[in-house]
Amino acid sequence: MPRYYFNVRCDSFETTDMVGESCPNEVAALNEAFRTARSVVRKRLLADEHFTGGWIEVEDERHRPVLKLPLRAAAY
């Protein structure tokens, strides 16, 4: 099963996923990106931090960009 990496980029911080997650395909990786985005947004809101942007950048096993999901997408 392919491994995908979910890097978080925001206005005030950046996190590089060094471990990754095994997902059967890019659709499953998109679902994982949504889950990650919801978690980041929830933590920022609970900490009463406002942010204007950011995204989850998903990379494949070769660390090539597969998709970029805006964090604000987690609100929908």
TIDREN-479956 format. One record per atom (N, C-alpha, C): x, y, z; residue number from 1; residue in three letters. Coordinates in steps of 0.2 Angstrom, whole numbers, padded with zeros to 4 digits. Each point is the difference from the previous one (the first is absolute). Example, Ala and Ser with C-alpha at 12.3 -4.5 7.8 and 13.67 -1.06 7.14 Angstrom:
BEGIN
+-------+-------+-------+-----+-----+
|  east | north |    up |   i |  aa |
+-------+-------+-------+-----+-----+
|  0066 | -0028 |  0039 |   1 | ALA |
| -0004 |  0006 |  0000 |   1 | ALA |
|  0004 |  0006 |  0000 |   1 | ALA |
| -0002 |  0005 | -0004 |   2 | SER |
|  0004 |  0006 |  0001 |   2 | SER |
| -0004 |  0005 |  0003 |   2 | SER |
+-------+-------+-------+-----+-----+
//
This chain:
BEGIN
+-------+-------+-------+-----+-----+
|  east | north |    up |   i |  aa |
+-------+-------+-------+-----+-----+
|  0004 | -0006 |  0000 |   1 | MET |
| -0004 |  0006 |  0000 |   1 | MET |
|  0005 |  0006 |  0000 |   1 | MET |
| -0002 |  0005 | -0004 |   2 | PRO |
|  0004 |  0006 | -0001 |   2 | PRO |
|  0000 |  0004 |  0007 |   2 | PRO |
|  0005 |  0004 |  0001 |   3 | ARG |
|  0001 |  0004 |  0006 |   3 | ARG |
| -0001 |  0007 | -0002 |   3 | ARG |
| -0004 |  0004 |  0003 |   4 | TYR |
| -0001 |  0007 | -0001 |   4 | TYR |
|  0003 |  0005 |  0006 |   4 | TYR |
|  0002 |  0006 | -0001 |   5 | TYR |
|  0003 |  0004 |  0005 |   5 | TYR |
| -0005 |  0006 |  0000 |   5 | TYR |
| -0002 |  0002 |  0006 |   6 | PHE |
| -0004 |  0006 |  0001 |   6 | PHE |
|  0003 |  0006 |  0003 |   6 | PHE |
|  0003 |  0004 | -0003 |   7 | ASN |
|  0003 |  0006 |  0002 |   7 | ASN |
| -0004 |  0006 |  0001 |   7 | ASN |
|  0000 |  0003 |  0006 |   8 | VAL |
| -0004 |  0006 |  0002 |   8 | VAL |
|  0004 |  0006 | -0001 |   8 | VAL |
| -0003 |  0005 | -0003 |   9 | ARG |
|  0003 |  0006 | -0001 |   9 | ARG |
| -0006 |  0006 |  0002 |   9 | ARG |
|  0002 |  0004 |  0005 |  10 | CYS |
| -0004 |  0005 |  0002 |  10 | CYS |
|  0003 |  0007 |  0000 |  10 | CYS |
| -0003 |  0005 |  0002 |  11 | ASP |
|  0003 |  0006 |  0001 |  11 | ASP |
|  0005 |  0001 |  0005 |  11 | ASP |
| -0001 | -0004 |  0006 |  12 | SER |
|  0004 |  0000 |  0005 |  12 | SER |
|  0005 | -0006 |  0002 |  12 | SER |
| -0001 | -0005 | -0004 |  13 | PHE |
|  0004 | -0006 |  0001 |  13 | PHE |
|  0000 | -0005 | -0006 |  13 | PHE |
|  0004 | -0004 |  0000 |  14 | GLU |
|  0001 | -0005 | -0005 |  14 | GLU |
|  0002 | -0007 |  0003 |  14 | GLU |
| -0003 | -0005 | -0002 |  15 | THR |
|  0002 | -0007 |  0002 |  15 | THR |
|  0001 | -0005 | -0006 |  15 | THR |
|  0005 | -0003 |  0000 |  16 | THR |
|  0002 | -0005 | -0005 |  16 | THR |
| -0002 | -0007 |  0003 |  16 | THR |
| -0004 | -0004 | -0004 |  17 | ASP |
| -0001 | -0006 |  0002 |  17 | ASP |
|  0005 | -0005 | -0002 |  17 | ASP |
|  0004 | -0003 |  0005 |  18 | MET |
|  0006 | -0004 | -0001 |  18 | MET |
| -0002 | -0007 | -0001 |  18 | MET |
| -0006 | -0002 |  0003 |  19 | VAL |
| -0002 | -0007 |  0001 |  19 | VAL |
| -0005 | -0002 | -0006 |  19 | VAL |
| -0005 |  0004 | -0001 |  20 | GLY |
| -0005 | -0001 | -0006 |  20 | GLY |
| -0005 | -0005 |  0003 |  20 | GLY |
| -0005 | -0002 | -0005 |  21 | GLU |
| -0005 | -0004 |  0001 |  21 | GLU |
| -0001 | -0005 | -0006 |  21 | GLU |
| -0002 | -0006 |  0001 |  22 | SER |
| -0001 | -0004 | -0006 |  22 | SER |
| -0007 |  0001 | -0001 |  22 | SER |
| -0002 |  0001 | -0007 |  23 | CYS |
| -0006 |  0001 | -0003 |  23 | CYS |
| -0001 | -0004 | -0006 |  23 | CYS |
| -0005 | -0003 | -0002 |  24 | PRO |
| -0001 | -0004 | -0006 |  24 | PRO |
|  0001 |  0004 | -0006 |  24 | PRO |
| -0002 |  0006 |  0000 |  25 | ASN |
|  0000 |  0004 | -0006 |  25 | ASN |
| -0001 |  0008 |  0002 |  25 | ASN |
|  0000 |  0004 | -0005 |  26 | GLU |
|  0000 |  0007 |  0001 |  26 | GLU |
| -0007 |  0003 |  0003 |  26 | GLU |
| -0005 | -0004 | -0001 |  27 | VAL |
| -0007 |  0002 |  0003 |  27 | VAL |
|  0001 | -0001 |  0007 |  27 | VAL |
|  0003 | -0006 |  0002 |  28 | ALA |
|  0000 | -0001 |  0008 |  28 | ALA |
|  0005 |  0005 |  0003 |  28 | ALA |
|  0005 |  0002 | -0004 |  29 | ALA |
|  0005 |  0005 |  0002 |  29 | ALA |
| -0004 |  0007 |  0001 |  29 | ALA |
| -0004 |  0002 | -0004 |  30 | LEU |
| -0004 |  0006 |  0000 |  30 | LEU |
| -0004 |  0000 |  0007 |  30 | LEU |
| -0003 | -0006 |  0001 |  31 | ASN |
| -0004 | -0001 |  0006 |  31 | ASN |
|  0004 |  0001 |  0006 |  31 | ASN |
|  0006 | -0003 |  0000 |  32 | GLU |
|  0005 |  0001 |  0006 |  32 | GLU |
|  0002 |  0008 |  0000 |  32 | GLU |
|  0001 |  0003 | -0005 |  33 | ALA |
|  0001 |  0007 |  0000 |  33 | ALA |
| -0005 |  0004 |  0003 |  33 | ALA |
| -0006 | -0001 | -0001 |  34 | PHE |
| -0006 |  0003 |  0003 |  34 | PHE |
|  0000 | -0001 |  0007 |  34 | PHE |
|  0001 | -0007 |  0002 |  35 | ARG |
|  0001 | -0001 |  0008 |  35 | ARG |
|  0005 |  0004 |  0003 |  35 | ARG |
|  0006 |  0000 | -0003 |  36 | THR |
|  0006 |  0004 |  0002 |  36 | THR |
| -0002 |  0008 |  0001 |  36 | THR |
| -0003 |  0002 | -0005 |  37 | ALA |
| -0003 |  0007 |  0000 |  37 | ALA |
| -0005 |  0002 |  0005 |  37 | ALA |
| -0004 | -0005 |  0001 |  38 | ARG |
| -0005 |  0001 |  0006 |  38 | ARG |
|  0003 |  0001 |  0006 |  38 | ARG |
|  0005 | -0005 |  0001 |  39 | SER |
|  0004 |  0000 |  0007 |  39 | SER |
|  0004 |  0007 |  0001 |  39 | SER |
|  0003 |  0002 | -0005 |  40 | VAL |
|  0004 |  0006 |  0000 |  40 | VAL |
| -0005 |  0006 |  0002 |  40 | VAL |
| -0005 |  0001 | -0004 |  41 | VAL |
| -0005 |  0005 |  0001 |  41 | VAL |
| -0003 |  0000 |  0007 |  41 | VAL |
| -0002 | -0006 |  0002 |  42 | ARG |
| -0002 | -0001 |  0007 |  42 | ARG |
|  0005 |  0002 |  0005 |  42 | ARG |
|  0006 | -0002 |  0000 |  43 | LYS |
|  0005 |  0002 |  0005 |  43 | LYS |
|  0001 |  0008 |  0000 |  43 | LYS |
|  0000 |  0003 | -0006 |  44 | ARG |
|  0001 |  0007 |  0000 |  44 | ARG |
| -0006 |  0004 |  0003 |  44 | ARG |
| -0006 | -0003 | -0002 |  45 | LEU |
| -0006 |  0004 |  0003 |  45 | LEU |
|  0000 | -0001 |  0008 |  45 | LEU |
|  0002 | -0006 |  0002 |  46 | LEU |
|  0000 | -0001 |  0008 |  46 | LEU |
|  0005 |  0004 |  0003 |  46 | LEU |
|  0005 |  0001 | -0003 |  47 | ALA |
|  0006 |  0004 |  0002 |  47 | ALA |
| -0002 |  0008 | -0001 |  47 | ALA |
| -0006 |  0001 | -0002 |  48 | ASP |
| -0002 |  0007 | -0002 |  48 | ASP |
|  0005 |  0004 | -0004 |  48 | ASP |
|  0003 | -0004 | -0005 |  49 | GLU |
|  0004 |  0003 | -0005 |  49 | GLU |
| -0004 |  0001 | -0006 |  49 | GLU |
|  0001 |  0006 | -0003 |  50 | HIS |
| -0003 |  0002 | -0007 |  50 | HIS |
|  0006 | -0002 | -0005 |  50 | HIS |
| -0002 | -0002 | -0006 |  51 | PHE |
|  0004 | -0001 | -0005 |  51 | PHE |
| -0003 |  0002 | -0007 |  51 | PHE |
|  0004 |  0003 | -0004 |  52 | THR |
| -0003 |  0002 | -0006 |  52 | THR |
|  0000 | -0005 | -0006 |  52 | THR |
|  0005 | -0005 |  0001 |  53 | GLY |
|  0001 | -0005 | -0006 |  53 | GLY |
|  0004 | -0006 |  0003 |  53 | GLY |
|  0001 | -0004 | -0005 |  54 | GLY |
|  0004 | -0005 |  0001 |  54 | GLY |
| -0002 | -0006 | -0004 |  54 | GLY |
|  0003 | -0005 | -0001 |  55 | TRP |
| -0002 | -0006 | -0004 |  55 | TRP |
|  0004 | -0007 |  0003 |  55 | TRP |
| -0003 | -0005 | -0003 |  56 | ILE |
|  0003 | -0007 |  0001 |  56 | ILE |
|  0003 | -0001 | -0007 |  56 | ILE |
|  0006 | -0002 |  0000 |  57 | GLU |
|  0003 | -0002 | -0006 |  57 | GLU |
|  0002 | -0007 |  0000 |  57 | GLU |
| -0003 | -0004 | -0004 |  58 | VAL |
|  0000 | -0007 |  0000 |  58 | VAL |
|  0006 | -0002 | -0006 |  58 | VAL |
|  0004 | -0004 |  0003 |  59 | GLU |
|  0006 | -0003 | -0005 |  59 | GLU |
| -0001 | -0007 |  0000 |  59 | GLU |
|  0002 | -0003 | -0006 |  60 | ASP |
|  0000 | -0007 | -0001 |  60 | ASP |
|  0007 | -0003 |  0003 |  60 | ASP |
|  0001 | -0007 | -0001 |  61 | GLU |
|  0006 | -0003 |  0002 |  61 | GLU |
|  0006 |  0003 | -0002 |  61 | GLU |
|  0000 |  0003 | -0006 |  62 | ARG |
|  0006 |  0003 | -0002 |  62 | ARG |
|  0001 |  0008 |  0002 |  62 | ARG |
| -0005 |  0002 |  0004 |  63 | HIS |
|  0000 |  0007 |  0002 |  63 | HIS |
| -0002 |  0004 | -0005 |  63 | HIS |
| -0004 | -0002 | -0005 |  64 | ARG |
| -0002 |  0004 | -0005 |  64 | ARG |
| -0007 |  0003 |  0002 |  64 | ARG |
| -0002 |  0006 | -0001 |  65 | PRO |
| -0006 |  0003 |  0002 |  65 | PRO |
| -0006 | -0003 | -0004 |  65 | PRO |
| -0005 | -0002 |  0004 |  66 | VAL |
| -0006 | -0004 | -0003 |  66 | VAL |
| -0006 |  0005 |  0000 |  66 | VAL |
| -0001 |  0003 |  0006 |  67 | LEU |
| -0005 |  0005 |  0001 |  67 | LEU |
|  0001 |  0005 |  0005 |  67 | LEU |
| -0003 |  0005 |  0000 |  68 | LYS |
|  0000 |  0006 |  0005 |  68 | LYS |
| -0007 |  0002 |  0002 |  68 | LYS |
| -0001 | -0001 |  0007 |  69 | LEU |
| -0007 |  0001 |  0002 |  69 | LEU |
|  0000 |  0006 |  0005 |  69 | LEU |
| -0003 |  0005 | -0002 |  70 | PRO |
| -0001 |  0006 |  0005 |  70 | PRO |
| -0003 | -0002 |  0007 |  70 | PRO |
|  0003 |  0002 |  0005 |  71 | LEU |
| -0003 | -0001 |  0007 |  71 | LEU |
| -0007 |  0002 |  0000 |  71 | LEU |
| -0002 |  0005 | -0003 |  72 | ARG |
| -0007 |  0003 |  0001 |  72 | ARG |
| -0005 | -0005 | -0003 |  72 | ARG |
|  0003 | -0005 | -0004 |  73 | ALA |
| -0005 | -0005 | -0003 |  73 | ALA |
| -0002 | -0005 |  0006 |  73 | ALA |
|  0003 |  0000 |  0005 |  74 | ALA |
| -0002 | -0004 |  0006 |  74 | ALA |
| -0007 |  0003 |  0003 |  74 | ALA |
| -0001 |  0006 | -0001 |  75 | ALA |
| -0006 |  0004 |  0002 |  75 | ALA |
| -0006 | -0002 | -0003 |  75 | ALA |
|  0000 | -0004 | -0006 |  76 | TYR |
| -0006 | -0001 | -0004 |  76 | TYR |
| -0002 | -0007 |  0001 |  76 | TYR |
+-------+-------+-------+-----+-----+
//
